[in-house]
Amino acid sequence: MFKSAIVLYVTCYSLYILFSRQPDFFDGEQTIGTIHFVKDSSSAALVPSVQFSDGRNPHSANADYIFRSYVEGQKIPVIYEASQPEKAAVFSWWGYWITWTESLFSLLILVVFYFAAVSITSNPSAETVKAQAEYVPQKRRKYED
């Protein structure tokens, strides 16, 4: 049962990831952007920003994400929607496909469902135990004549 639950979890999570990314993976445009560090308006700290062009106008997007580090002038892939290039994202495995909040939340759901299944199946009612003890499978012929 646990193996099938893990397979179901991985399948559902993979489909969720594939079809829920913003900007959309299937409709988005990809290009190469350049990292530049700019001062954050609220904290005055230097944060990475990716600057790219959609072929007509220059755009920039926030490239700051936990556990990611960049070097000034580094070239990185960017994905954006042509209708909203200001909502671009760095096209990378960590930060675009996998985010820490979604991963944490989905693992929490998996743990909750696991403990719910264990608590339901480990405490059967007396009627269920009696019915299972009295059950005798009927013998059937392997082949019908």
C-alpha positions in Angstrom: 0.0 0.0 0.0 2.8 2.4 0.9 4.5 1.8 -2.5 1.4 2.6 -4.4 0.9 5.8 -2.3 4.4 6.9 -3.1 3.9 6.2 -6.9 0.6 8.2 -6.7 2.2 11.1 -4.9 5.2 11.3 -7.3 2.8 11.2 -10.3 0.4 13.8 -8.9 3.3 16.1 -7.8 5.0 15.8 -11.2 1.8 16.6 -13.1 1.2 19.6 -10.8 4.7 20.9 -11.4 4.5 20.5 -15.1 1.3 22.4 -15.6 1.4 25.0 -12.8 4.6 27.0 -13.6 4.4 30.7 -14.2 5.5 31.8 -16.7 4.0 28.9 -18.5 6.6 26.3 -19.7 4.6 25.4 -22.9 3.7 28.9 -24.0 6.7 30.8 -22.6 9.6 32.2 -24.6 13.1 31.5 -23.6 16.2 33.7 -23.9 19.5 34.3 -22.2 19.8 37.0 -19.6 22.6 38.7 -17.7 22.9 39.0 -13.9 23.4 42.4 -12.5 23.3 43.3 -8.8 20.9 46.1 -7.9 20.1 47.7 -4.5 16.8 46.5 -3.0 14.5 49.4 -2.3 13.4 48.2 1.2 16.6 46.8 2.7 19.3 48.6 0.6 21.1 45.2 0.1 22.4 44.1 -3.2 20.1 41.5 -4.9 20.6 39.7 -8.2 18.5 40.9 -11.1 18.4 39.3 -14.5 18.3 41.6 -17.5 17.1 40.4 -20.8 15.5 41.5 -24.1 12.4 40.2 -25.7 13.7 41.3 -29.1 12.1 44.8 -28.8 12.5 46.2 -25.3 14.9 45.5 -22.4 13.4 44.0 -19.3 14.6 42.9 -15.8 13.3 40.4 -13.3 14.2 39.4 -9.8 16.7 36.5 -9.8 17.0 36.2 -6.0 16.0 32.8 -4.6 17.1 30.8 -1.6 20.2 28.5 -2.1 21.1 30.2 -5.4 24.1 32.3 -6.0 25.3 34.3 -9.0 28.2 36.2 -10.2 28.0 39.7 -11.8 27.7 39.4 -15.6 26.8 35.7 -15.5 24.6 34.5 -18.4 21.6 32.5 -17.4 18.5 31.2 -19.2 15.3 33.2 -18.7 11.7 32.2 -19.4 8.9 34.8 -19.9 5.5 35.1 -21.5 5.4 37.4 -24.5 2.4 39.2 -23.2 3.9 39.9 -19.7 7.7 39.9 -20.0 8.0 41.8 -16.7 6.9 38.5 -14.9 9.9 36.6 -16.2 11.7 33.9 -14.2 15.1 32.3 -14.1 14.8 29.0 -16.0 16.5 26.6 -13.6 15.7 23.4 -11.8 15.7 25.0 -8.4 13.4 28.0 -8.2 11.4 27.5 -11.4 10.5 23.8 -11.5 11.0 23.0 -7.7 10.3 25.6 -5.1 10.9 25.0 -1.4 7.4 26.1 -0.3 5.6 23.7 -2.7 8.0 20.9 -1.8 7.5 21.4 1.9 3.7 21.7 1.6 3.4 18.6 -0.5 5.6 16.5 1.9 3.4 17.8 4.7 0.3 16.6 2.9 2.0 13.2 2.2 2.8 12.8 5.9 -0.7 13.7 7.0 -2.3 11.3 4.6 0.1 8.5 5.6 -0.7 8.9 9.3 -4.4 9.1 8.5 -4.2 5.8 6.5 -2.2 4.1 9.3 -4.6 5.2 12.0 -7.6 4.0 10.0 -6.2 0.6 9.1 -4.5 -0.1 12.4 -7.6 0.2 14.5 -10.4 -1.9 12.9 -13.7 -2.2 14.6 -14.7 -5.4 16.4 -17.3 -6.2 13.7 -14.7 -6.0 11.0 -12.2 -8.3 12.9 -15.0 -10.8 13.5 -16.1 -10.8 9.8 -12.6 -11.3 8.6 -12.0 -14.2 11.0 -15.2 -15.9 9.9 -14.5 -15.5 6.2 -13.9 -18.7 4.4 -13.1 -18.4 0.7 -15.2 -20.7 -1.6 -13.3 -23.1 -3.7 -13.7 -22.5 -7.3 -12.6 -24.5 -10.3 -9.8 -23.0 -12.2 -11.5 -23.5 -15.6 -15.2 -23.7 -16.3 -16.3 -26.6 -18.5 
